[in-house]
Amino acid sequence: MALSGEVCIPCLQTGLSDKDYEQTLKNYLKYMDEDIKAPDKIYQDRLAVCSRCEFLRNGMCRLCGCFAALRAAKIHNYCADTPVRW
């Protein structure tokens, strides 16, 4: 999921740049245990739904506060909206 170019307050507080955040996210996803990881097609479909959602801001879900890319990556997670979108 692309970053919007807006400032992420938690990242500012930790000193993470956009580039550092993206690398941290990629590393987390790369080394996630396969038994909890969503297949790539499901992951991409979930991200596509999130990218069109009015609750997504700076990669974070305003309903639950999660990083959408991380929530979507775990197979047993689901969208926080009611009704769920994925």
ABEGO torsion letter per residue (X at the ends): XBBAGBBBAAAAAAGBBAAAAAAAAAAAAAABBAAABBBAAAAAAAAAAAAABAABBGGBBAAAGBBAAAAAABAABBBABOBBAX
